[in-house]
Structures are given as C-alpha cells and as structure tokens.
Amino acid sequence: EALHEAHVSRILGKFNADLRVKYEKGQREHGGYLWTKPGMLDYAIEEVVDLVVYLYTLQEQQEAATGEK
C-alpha cells in the first residue's frame, strides 16, 4: 500500500509541476477565454485524438519489443 501511495504522490507532483508550466505558458501566449478562440474546440479534440493514437502506438511498440501483453 505504501508503494502505491508513494507512486501516486510522485505522479501528482510531476503532473502539478507540468500543468503549472503549461498553464502559465498558455496564458502568456494566448490569454484566457478559450471559447473566444476560433476553432479552439476542434483543436482540443484533435489533441485528444492524437494522444490516444500515441498511447496505443506506444503500447503496441512496447508489447512488440518485450513480447508481453
């Protein structure tokens, strides 16, 4: 149990740090009010689709490299 808690704490710490950097960069570059940005929803959906493709591709490549599923 302690290993799981430590693991999730590390993940949350990394995510929090990455999110803060990404958020602040986005604010500097684009400001707020995403709904006023033309095409933003479509762009965001494309990003999610790309992420899914990357993750499944990574999974397939790891399985192929290790022979494990």
Secondary structure, DSSP 8 states (H G I E B T S, - for coil): -HHHHHHHHHHHHHHHHHHHHHHHHHHHHH-S-GGGSTTHHHHHHHHHHHHHHHHHHHHHHHHHHH---
